[in-house]
Amino acid sequence: MYFLITIVIGYSINSMNYALNAEMQRCLQGWLSFFYFYIFIFNQVTYDRNG
């Protein structure tokens, strides 16, 4: 029973992922680049303040 539920959930997640894949990747890439940029600036500021 649990095996069947796992297969159904996995299949629905997989199809949903296939549908949203391009949009989600573009969104995530934008967020990740923004996040990395913010961390880079924050590191530079703290490094300048400490050094």
N, C-alpha and C positions, 0 to 999 in steps of 0.2 A: 504493500500500500504506500509506504513512504517512498519507495523507489519510483512508483508511478507519479506521485506528487512532485518528486524532484525532477523527473523527466518533463512534466508539463510546465513547471516553473522555469526550468532551464530553456525549454523551447520558446516560451513566450518572451522571456528576457532576450533570447538570441534574436528573435524576429523583431522585437522592439528596438534592440541595439542596431540591427541592420537598417531599420528605417531611420533611426535618429543619428546614425553613425557620422555622416558628413557634417551635419549641423552641430552636433555635440563636439566633434573634434575641432571645428573652427572656433566654437565658443571657448572650449577648454584651452586651446592654444592661445587665444587672446588673453584669457585670465592668467594663464601660467606665465606668459611673457610679461604681463603687467606686474605679477607677483614677484618674479625674479628681478625686474627692474627696481621695484620698491625695496627689495632686500639688498640689492647692490648699492642703491643710494644710502640706505640706512647703515650699511656696513662702512661705506666711505665716510659718512658723517661721524659715526662713533670712532672710527679709526683716526680721523683727523682730530677729534676731541681728545682721544687718549694720547696720541703721539704728538 
